[in-house]
């Protein structure tokens, strides 16, 4: 019969949200341009763009969850979703490569911009750097522990232990929130501001974007926790949780590189605060 499905792929129904998301992204970026030029309409345009993006996230991801629970995510579909997540994480890796590139360029060749940094790195304007073996080391241990707890949750799910899954997710979310709180305090107490020199700008951009990724990953895991309490995920079908775990491990690894390259090596020999 014409209505019978004789393939393993999921043919999507027409949906308005891709269009809404694209238009909201355009509105958001336009609002950012207006804001940077200090135009009066910037806040309205920026607000509309953000509201549209948030609505798109909620509606589009809700549709994906419904498709998963309806059985539309066949093994072939799940495989392709894994490919998509791998490529997404690869693009995120390249995003951070850009910040590391700038950091090492400033650090290894300070003489090329001696008029800005005084020919040394950290620049002469930086009197103190953050002690890497204080709060940064504590945050490193917290993220390493969170990688362990999310792995525990994953193994619990695979073996049908729903309570272990819940406990592992709760602990990971709490550790993620503690990391964010400590980083916010670290920024508030930092001995240098955002702008003014290459060290501080590169420092805040690299660690700040990582902090944003931790926040996104924490929200990702909260959604997984809510779905867990609703009875979603099975040992054989749990790509939503698997993608969140991959993303969290990626965040952990990036932080290890940041801790070594930015906090320890980048401030070596400078006075600590």
Residue pairs with C-beta under 8 A, 6 or more apart in sequence:
8 74
8 75
8 76
8 77
9 74
9 76
9 77
10 67
10 72
10 73
10 74
10 77
15 60
15 63
17 56
17 59
17 60
17 63
18 60
20 52
20 55
20 56
20 59
21 52
21 53
21 56
21 60
23 52
24 48
24 49
24 50
24 51
24 52
24 53
24 55
24 56
25 49
25 53
26 49
27 45
27 48
27 49
27 52
28 46
28 49
28 50
28 52
28 53
29 49
30 45
30 49
31 42
31 43
31 44
31 45
31 46
31 47
31 48
31 49
32 46
34 41
34 42
34 45
34 46
35 42
35 43
35 46
61 223
64 240
65 227
65 232
65 240
67 73
68 232
68 237
68 239
68 240
69 232
73 81
73 237
73 239
78 237
78 239
81 239
81 243
82 239
82 242
85 243
85 246
85 247
86 246
89 246
89 247
89 250
92 213
92 250
93 250
95 209
96 206
96 209
96 210
96 254
96 257
99 202
99 205
99 206
99 209
100 206
100 257
100 261
102 202
102 205
103 202
103 203
103 206
103 261
103 262
103 266
104 261
106 113
106 117
106 121
106 198
106 199
106 202
107 121
107 265
107 266
108 121
110 117
110 118
110 119
110 120
110 121
110 123
111 119
113 198
116 123
116 197
116 198
117 123
117 124
117 125
117 197
117 198
117 199
118 124
118 125
121 198
121 199
121 266
122 129
122 199
122 266
122 267
122 270
123 197
123 198
123 199
125 196
125 197
126 191
126 192
126 197
126 199
126 200
126 270
127 191
127 192
127 271
128 191
128 192
128 270
128 271
128 272
128 273
129 191
129 192
129 199
129 266
129 267
129 270
129 271
129 272
129 273
130 136
130 186
130 190
130 191
130 263
130 267
130 272
130 273
131 272
131 273
132 259
132 263
132 264
132 267
132 272
135 182
135 183
135 185
135 186
136 186
136 259
136 263
137 259
138 182
139 179
139 182
139 183
139 186
139 255
140 255
140 256
140 259
142 175
142 178
142 179
142 182
143 175
143 179
143 214
143 251
143 252
143 255
144 252
145 175
146 171
146 172
146 175
146 176
146 179
146 248
146 252
147 248
147 249
147 252
149 168
149 171
149 172
149 175
150 168
150 169
150 172
150 221
150 244
150 245
150 248
150 249
151 168
151 245
152 164
152 167
152 168
152 171
153 164
153 165
153 166
153 167
153 168
153 169
153 172
153 241
153 245
154 168
154 241
154 242
154 245
155 164
156 162
156 163
156 164
156 165
156 167
156 168
157 164
157 165
157 233
157 235
157 238
157 241
158 235
159 235
160 235
162 228
165 228
165 233
166 225
166 228
166 229
169 221
169 224
169 225
169 228
170 225
172 221
172 248
173 218
173 221
173 222
173 225
176 214
176 217
176 218
176 221
176 248
177 218
179 214
180 211
180 214
180 215
180 218
183 207
183 211
183 214
187 204
187 208
189 273
190 273
191 273
192 199
192 200
192 203
193 200
194 200
194 201
194 204
195 201
199 266
203 262
203 266
206 258
206 262
207 258
207 262
210 251
210 254
210 255
210 258
213 251
213 254
214 251
216 247
217 244
217 247
217 248
217 251
220 243
220 244
220 247
220 248
221 244
221 248
223 240
223 244
224 233
224 240
224 241
224 244
227 233
227 240
227 241
228 241
232 240
233 240
233 241
